Amino acid sequence: MGLSKGYDVYTLPGGSCIPEILKKNRYEGVVGVSCSQELKLGGEYLKQTNLAAQAVPLLKNGCAKTTFNIENLERIL
């Protein structure tokens, strides 16, 4: 969905990767799909950057078979 709109898309092992990506690229905003803990960590960092940010929280957390509301992601994008 993001690629079709011309956005860069990343699959990250955790929010700690965000600073490295933002050092290499300039963005006007960020959309994250993640568990609440990672959204909190990523959000704390993003507050310091003055980037617009939106989040789509996971509906089911875990290491496998996680789920989120795809309609929310589509609306935000």
VOMIVO-60095 format. One record per residue (C-alpha): residue in one letter; x, y, z. Coordinates in Angstrom, 1 decimal, padded with zeros to 4 digits. Example, Ala and Ser with C-alpha at 12.3 -4.5 7.8 and 13.67 -1.06 7.14 Angstrom:
REM VOMIVO-60095
+--------+--------+--------+--------+
| residu |      x |      y |      z |
+--------+--------+--------+--------+
|      a |  012.3 | -004.5 |  007.8 |
|      s |  013.7 | -001.1 |  007.1 |
+--------+--------+--------+--------+
REM end
This chain:
REM VOMIVO-60095
+--------+--------+--------+--------+
| residu |      x |      y |      z |
+--------+--------+--------+--------+
|      m |  000.0 |  000.0 |  000.0 |
|      g |  002.7 |  002.4 |  001.0 |
|      l |  005.0 |  001.6 | -002.0 |
|      s |  002.1 |  002.1 | -004.4 |
|      k |  001.8 |  005.7 | -003.0 |
|      g |  005.6 |  006.3 | -003.5 |
|      y |  006.5 |  005.9 |  000.2 |
|      d |  009.5 |  004.2 |  001.6 |
|      v |  008.5 |  001.1 |  003.6 |
|      y |  010.5 | -000.6 |  006.3 |
|      t |  010.1 | -003.7 |  008.3 |
|      l |  011.9 | -003.1 |  011.6 |
|      p |  012.8 | -005.4 |  014.5 |
|      g |  012.1 | -002.5 |  016.9 |
|      g |  011.8 |  001.2 |  017.3 |
|      s |  015.5 |  001.6 |  018.1 |
|      c |  016.1 |  001.4 |  014.3 |
|      i |  014.2 |  004.7 |  013.6 |
|      p |  017.1 |  007.1 |  014.4 |
|      e |  019.4 |  005.3 |  011.9 |
|      i |  016.8 |  005.5 |  009.1 |
|      l |  016.1 |  009.2 |  009.8 |
|      k |  019.8 |  010.0 |  009.8 |
|      k |  020.1 |  008.6 |  006.2 |
|      n |  016.8 |  010.0 |  004.8 |
|      r |  014.7 |  013.2 |  005.0 |
|      y |  011.0 |  012.6 |  005.6 |
|      e |  008.0 |  014.9 |  006.2 |
|      g |  006.3 |  012.3 |  008.3 |
|      v |  006.2 |  008.8 |  009.6 |
|      v |  003.5 |  006.1 |  009.9 |
|      g |  004.2 |  003.2 |  012.2 |
|      v |  002.4 | -000.1 |  012.7 |
|      s |  003.6 | -001.7 |  015.9 |
|      c |  002.8 | -002.9 |  019.4 |
|      s |  002.1 | -000.3 |  022.0 |
|      q |  005.5 | -000.6 |  023.7 |
|      e |  007.4 |  000.0 |  020.4 |
|      l |  005.0 |  002.8 |  019.5 |
|      k |  005.8 |  004.5 |  022.8 |
|      l |  009.5 |  004.2 |  022.3 |
|      g |  009.3 |  005.4 |  018.6 |
|      g |  007.0 |  008.2 |  019.5 |
|      e |  009.3 |  009.5 |  022.2 |
|      y |  012.1 |  009.7 |  019.7 |
|      l |  009.9 |  011.2 |  017.0 |
|      k |  008.8 |  014.0 |  019.3 |
|      q |  012.3 |  015.3 |  019.2 |
|      t |  012.5 |  015.4 |  015.4 |
|      n |  009.4 |  017.6 |  014.7 |
|      l |  008.2 |  015.1 |  012.2 |
|      a |  004.5 |  014.4 |  011.7 |
|      a |  003.8 |  011.0 |  013.0 |
|      q |  000.8 |  008.6 |  013.0 |
|      a |  000.5 |  005.2 |  014.6 |
|      v | -001.5 |  002.0 |  013.9 |
|      p | -001.4 | -000.2 |  017.0 |
|      l | -001.4 | -004.0 |  016.7 |
|      l | -004.6 | -005.6 |  017.7 |
|      k | -002.8 | -008.9 |  018.6 |
|      n |  000.8 | -008.7 |  019.8 |
|      g |  003.4 | -011.5 |  019.7 |
|      c |  006.2 | -012.9 |  017.7 |
|      a |  003.8 | -014.5 |  015.2 |
|      k |  000.4 | -014.0 |  013.7 |
|      t |  000.2 | -010.4 |  014.8 |
|      t | -002.8 | -008.4 |  013.4 |
|      f | -003.7 | -004.8 |  012.9 |
|      n | -006.6 | -002.9 |  011.4 |
|      i | -005.7 | -002.5 |  007.7 |
|      e | -008.5 |  000.1 |  007.2 |
|      n | -006.9 |  002.4 |  009.7 |
|      l | -003.5 |  002.1 |  007.9 |
|      e | -005.2 |  002.8 |  004.5 |
|      r | -007.0 |  005.8 |  005.9 |
|      i | -003.8 |  007.3 |  007.4 |
|      l | -001.8 |  006.7 |  004.2 |
+--------+--------+--------+--------+
REM end
